[in-house]
């Protein structure tokens, strides 16, 4: 699908965005192995999160509802049933990596696969710890999906992540629910902690000390009524849009503001962005608030080290923003971007050059010079939802109508993106 995006007037008013993808995945998976009926409101509308629901259903869990509200009829830790066929994770790395932790503990074998893009994403980071816990996992070429998982009675482990990854941490913790004893995961730096929060909400004994998470196995998980906050990663596109387009003042309602994900707002305000949070509350253990953002002239900055890990999903849209800053943006330590839905370093730099921005790539990052003018062009998403949305945002500040090829990719995480963009841009 080709989408034409024209330069916009100021973004004003208030918008509400879909539920957080990371939290939606976790609520659905944990709800399936809790006892009783878990009701989830504002569930993500993205295709990835519906891949998780499809896998849960295939494992014998009744799921009722539609739109953004679902009821998961959980059957307890030992209530899953062998799927009639292979489990389809679609394009969702979150689904295949996190759900594998649960599948590794089942008294039956499972096969889980994904689309062409997911089939190119390496899985050694979960294969290794699950193997240490006693699961048998076979993968194509030893590292790529599909995964064939021979469930086993798992043993607890003390595992140190070689690279900070919330998905891998979650995989090990979900497997640890089934192990008799205490499973610990130590991270080199803090990653998003939605799993720890959700497990506590469902009744698990989870303790955190600095970068070490300890979980006591075989808890009794109890169903909950839950509301998913709006997705901060989805909000990033509209925050950047308002910062790019002169005269904008946009309010985004009910956004999840978990401190482990606040690096985005910290980075932007550090460059001079006018961002306010007029209210803040705790909901199901997660911080939630409104974000008010005004057009701002920004200095630019560097994303490296721990900041790169914290902003890895937002780098495509921040790269677009970098061209409009005074000094530009430099991204380092981001080699992981080359094994996302596409090679995001190459794809982002290529599209920036189409827009007349003299961006340069390095093996693990990119350099985007500042003081640029975003030229209208045809931009290729390469099937990557974040690339499609990032360059749609950039096109709002262009000098004419731009075209996004593969615009349908946005539906992976944010099906309403195009309608929301049109309604908020004057």
Secondary structure in CASP SS format (residue, H / E / C, confidence):
PFRMAT SS
TARGET T0000
AUTHOR 0000-0000-0000
METHOD secondary structure of the structure
MODEL  1
X C 1.00
X E 1.00
X E 1.00
X E 1.00
X E 1.00
X C 1.00
X C 1.00
X C 1.00
X C 1.00
X C 1.00
X E 1.00
X E 1.00
X E 1.00
X E 1.00
X E 1.00
X E 1.00
X C 1.00
X C 1.00
X E 1.00
X C 1.00
X H 1.00
X H 1.00
X H 1.00
X H 1.00
X H 1.00
X H 1.00
X H 1.00
X H 1.00
X H 1.00
X H 1.00
X H 1.00
X H 1.00
X H 1.00
X C 1.00
X E 1.00
X E 1.00
X E 1.00
X E 1.00
X E 1.00
X E 1.00
X E 1.00
X C 1.00
X C 1.00
X C 1.00
X C 1.00
X C 1.00
X H 1.00
X H 1.00
X H 1.00
X H 1.00
X H 1.00
X H 1.00
X H 1.00
X H 1.00
X H 1.00
X H 1.00
X H 1.00
X H 1.00
X C 1.00
X C 1.00
X C 1.00
X E 1.00
X E 1.00
X E 1.00
X E 1.00
X E 1.00
X C 1.00
X C 1.00
X E 1.00
X E 1.00
X E 1.00
X E 1.00
X E 1.00
X E 1.00
X E 1.00
X C 1.00
X C 1.00
X C 1.00
X C 1.00
X C 1.00
X C 1.00
X C 1.00
X C 1.00
X C 1.00
X C 1.00
X C 1.00
X E 1.00
X E 1.00
X C 1.00
X C 1.00
X C 1.00
X C 1.00
X H 1.00
X H 1.00
X H 1.00
X H 1.00
X H 1.00
X H 1.00
X H 1.00
X H 1.00
X H 1.00
X H 1.00
X H 1.00
X C 1.00
X C 1.00
X C 1.00
X C 1.00
X C 1.00
X E 1.00
X E 1.00
X E 1.00
X E 1.00
X E 1.00
X C 1.00
X C 1.00
X C 1.00
X C 1.00
X H 1.00
X H 1.00
X H 1.00
X C 1.00
X E 1.00
X C 1.00
X H 1.00
X H 1.00
X H 1.00
X H 1.00
X H 1.00
X H 1.00
X H 1.00
X H 1.00
X H 1.00
X H 1.00
X C 1.00
X C 1.00
X E 1.00
X E 1.00
X E 1.00
X E 1.00
X E 1.00
X C 1.00
X C 1.00
X C 1.00
X E 1.00
X E 1.00
X E 1.00
X E 1.00
X E 1.00
X E 1.00
X E 1.00
X C 1.00
X C 1.00
X C 1.00
X C 1.00
X E 1.00
X C 1.00
X C 1.00
X E 1.00
X E 1.00
X E 1.00
X C 1.00
X C 1.00
X C 1.00
X C 1.00
X C 1.00
X H 1.00
X H 1.00
X H 1.00
X H 1.00
X H 1.00
X H 1.00
X H 1.00
X H 1.00
X H 1.00
X H 1.00
X H 1.00
X C 1.00
X C 1.00
X C 1.00
X E 1.00
X C 1.00
X E 1.00
X E 1.00
X E 1.00
X E 1.00
X E 1.00
X C 1.00
X C 1.00
X C 1.00
X C 1.00
X C 1.00
X C 1.00
X C 1.00
X H 1.00
X H 1.00
X H 1.00
X H 1.00
X H 1.00
X H 1.00
X H 1.00
X H 1.00
X H 1.00
X C 1.00
X C 1.00
X C 1.00
X E 1.00
X E 1.00
X E 1.00
X E 1.00
X C 1.00
X C 1.00
X E 1.00
X E 1.00
X E 1.00
X E 1.00
X E 1.00
X C 1.00
X C 1.00
X C 1.00
X C 1.00
X C 1.00
X E 1.00
X C 1.00
X C 1.00
X E 1.00
X E 1.00
X E 1.00
X C 1.00
X C 1.00
X E 1.00
X C 1.00
X H 1.00
X H 1.00
X H 1.00
X H 1.00
X H 1.00
X H 1.00
X H 1.00
X H 1.00
X H 1.00
X H 1.00
X H 1.00
X H 1.00
X H 1.00
X C 1.00
X C 1.00
X C 1.00
X C 1.00
X E 1.00
X E 1.00
X E 1.00
X E 1.00
X E 1.00
X E 1.00
X E 1.00
X E 1.00
X C 1.00
X C 1.00
X H 1.00
X H 1.00
X H 1.00
X C 1.00
X H 1.00
X H 1.00
X H 1.00
X H 1.00
X H 1.00
X H 1.00
X H 1.00
X H 1.00
X C 1.00
X C 1.00
X C 1.00
X E 1.00
X E 1.00
X E 1.00
X C 1.00
X C 1.00
X C 1.00
X E 1.00
X E 1.00
X E 1.00
X E 1.00
X C 1.00
X C 1.00
X E 1.00
X E 1.00
X E 1.00
X E 1.00
X E 1.00
X E 1.00
X E 1.00
X E 1.00
X E 1.00
X C 1.00
X C 1.00
X C 1.00
X C 1.00
X C 1.00
X C 1.00
X E 1.00
X E 1.00
X E 1.00
X C 1.00
X C 1.00
X H 1.00
X H 1.00
X H 1.00
X H 1.00
X H 1.00
X C 1.00
X C 1.00
X C 1.00
X C 1.00
X H 1.00
X H 1.00
X H 1.00
X H 1.00
X H 1.00
X H 1.00
X H 1.00
X H 1.00
X C 1.00
X C 1.00
X C 1.00
X C 1.00
X C 1.00
X C 1.00
X E 1.00
X E 1.00
X E 1.00
X C 1.00
X C 1.00
X C 1.00
X H 1.00
X H 1.00
X H 1.00
X H 1.00
X H 1.00
X C 1.00
X C 1.00
X C 1.00
X C 1.00
X H 1.00
X H 1.00
X H 1.00
X H 1.00
X H 1.00
X H 1.00
X H 1.00
X H 1.00
X H 1.00
X H 1.00
X H 1.00
X C 1.00
X C 1.00
X C 1.00
X C 1.00
X C 1.00
X E 1.00
X E 1.00
X E 1.00
X C 1.00
X C 1.00
X E 1.00
X E 1.00
X E 1.00
X E 1.00
X C 1.00
X C 1.00
X C 1.00
X C 1.00
X C 1.00
X C 1.00
X C 1.00
X C 1.00
X C 1.00
X E 1.00
X E 1.00
X E 1.00
X C 1.00
X C 1.00
X C 1.00
X C 1.00
X H 1.00
X H 1.00
X H 1.00
X H 1.00
X H 1.00
X H 1.00
X H 1.00
X H 1.00
X H 1.00
X H 1.00
X H 1.00
X C 1.00
X C 1.00
X C 1.00
X C 1.00
X C 1.00
X C 1.00
X E 1.00
X E 1.00
X E 1.00
X E 1.00
X C 1.00
X H 1.00
X H 1.00
X H 1.00
X H 1.00
X H 1.00
X H 1.00
X C 1.00
X C 1.00
X C 1.00
X C 1.00
X H 1.00
X H 1.00
X H 1.00
X H 1.00
X H 1.00
X H 1.00
X H 1.00
X H 1.00
X E 1.00
X C 1.00
END
